Amino acid sequence: MRPYIIALRRFGFFALAATLALPLLARGDERAAVGGNHTAPIGQGGMVVAQEALAARVGADILQKGGNAIDAAVAVGFALAVTFPRAGNIGGGGFMVIHLADGTDTTIDYRETAPAGIHAKSFLDETGNADPGKSRDSALAIGVPGTVAGLALAEQKYGSGKFTLAELIAPAIALARDGVTITEDAAAALVNRRLARWPASAKIFQKSDGVALGRGDRLMQAELADSLQAIARDGPRAFYQGPIAEKIAAAVSSAGGVMTVDDLRNYQAMERAPVRGSYRGYDVISMAPPSSGGVGLIEMLNILEGYDLGAIAQSDEAKAMHLLVEAMKRAYADRTLFLGDPERVQNPVALLTSKAYAAGWRAGIDPIHATAAADIRAGGTVQPEGRNTTHFSVIDRFGNAVANTYTLNFNFGVGLVAEGTGILLNNELDDFAAKPYVPNAFGLLGAEANEPGPGKRPLSSMTPAILLKDGKPFLITGSPGGSRIITTVLQIIVNVIDRGMDMAAAVAAPRIHDQWMPDQVYAEPDVPEAVIAALQAVGDKVVAQPPFTSANSIMITPQGFVGAADPRSRDALAVGF
Ligand code: DON
């Protein structure tokens, strides 16, 4: 079977009705649908949907060579570190949710950890106030990267055994060494003040005249290729010990951070049981703490399950949106108070994901009035920041599925490439609550459960998720978007299950978001005026929000795998065969 490819371009997609399907254009053995649509390909043999096309093809190639979804995911993970450097990474961390054909569900937690030198007051200024400069813009914000350990652990435990780790890294090495052409989307992202301020980063991402690489330029990453080569040869040890670790620690400390070679040597990716829930007969498998994503998602679904949302949406769309917003507020209030690194704090996961707990919340929802956030819990403000993380979904012909979300936190993380390694480092430690009830870059509040501490993992919102029907994969989804991730995944699920949308329509449909504090509903540009007016009428403050999530998803249908690259991302691609 030959692969076919649907390239999705963002241009004008919001103007299109969510159910519009454009014809496919033939181009050799690729089929591209361009001009602003969200048409999705169908595959039988395997599928990868990722936010950048070269990396998606790397994964599809591994599947075609007989690899399983985990092999492909690992190859995509390394490739995106080269082709999508604003979020793909080996200097950051993330989460992988895995469903195996034998029925096993598991997750790999490769979230960054705080260096041993980080403590509860690390991100405060002299007067005891939270200092965003420290937690977002300084080398203190850099967490010990988890990606290399996480991808290697996933491969070692769940790869097919047909490929060595080196074979899965090889495409990334070639892309780094041979270079990749900068697309319009990449060029826009590369104009970035965080990158520009470090000479080691500027020499890779800028031309000699100090201007960022532009569309059509080639991004050459020889040092990153060398680092990947070392990992291919010696495994994760090459990253966490020896010259690469020494260079990372030296770069962080000369930039004013506290990470040491010991912090790197001590890093461990962990396999964790997923959080599980159910929604109208589907099993929901997602990420447990240190991500709040799975808990929040299941909590919101449980609240919504008590309503006949499909029927309500048909007769009164605004009321359906109001119910979504009310569920969101409550789940995010719980996130704030209760959740943190499970190695350090008790997370009441069973309680928060129980149907009975959701029924309690539901009883307080007024069907015709917004609940003020302050009536749910205490408050804060928002400072929208940072737009990148990346999610990809993979399915193979054997019935294995992977949902993977990973990140540097902001675009290009803190912007610092560790001199001599080509590796961009994250600023993930801003996901801690620098001070209780002071918002992070995504406006999220946290309490003591998420205070900074040595070796601790900051609470995440990343929500890679797999839905099963009768034990078999039905939907693979996830997204970037900081605090908006959990509500994005929620709406993909509601769009599919309650609104009966197909994969492409569910991904393309405009989204709303409420994170309890600040007390407002964010609405993407194409949320209908009537819905906005109705939300305002029940008492919600509605604020326009640019589209910056990217829910690259796969639905498993009787006709085959249906992939939808999010039309909000210009370079996203669904590859099926
Ligand atoms: O782990 C988290 O929740 C955040 N660091 C994710 C950041 C993110 O999604 C930024 N991109 N849009």
Residues whose N, C-alpha, C, O or C-beta is under 5 A from the ligand:
A	BS01	DON	G386 R387 N388 T389 T407 N409 D431 L459 S460 S461 M462 P480 G481 G482 F548
